[in-house]
Amino acid sequence: MMWCMSQKNMKYKLLVKKSFAGLGLFAGEDIPADVRIIEYTGERISVDEANRRGGKYLFEVTDKITIDGKGRENMARYINHACSPNGEMQNHGNRIFYYSNRPIKSGEELTWNYGAEYFDELIAPIGCKCGAKKHGGLK
């Protein structure tokens, strides 16, 4: 099953649908390289509160601010990990945005490298399942 979700001021059509990792975010049209695609949104909380809550949708913005992106209205939460991703998260003015690092074809899943720390702290028993032959910095 596939459905389309929208976000105010989003320039590109994005779809949430089944992925190798559960649900994923997919390009609904061709997206060029080096463009901002979507913002990672959610409740802005202190690092202490983030440590208290825990969870896999926490994104550290500064050493004092974390975004809790667990809400389903945060479409960027559906961007899955890949060791050879087609995009990356960037911090601009204490806001987190996903940028393409190469052209993304319509129907292709959006991915970024979560980093070794994510797997060490949250997913250690599972490990990386992205399918890459070489895992960039992951054990």
Helices and strands as residue ranges (DSSP letters): E 2-4, E 14-19, E 22-27, E 36-40, E 43-46, H 47-53, E 58-60, E 65-68, G 75-78, E 80-81, E 87-92, E 95-100, E 111-112, H 116-121
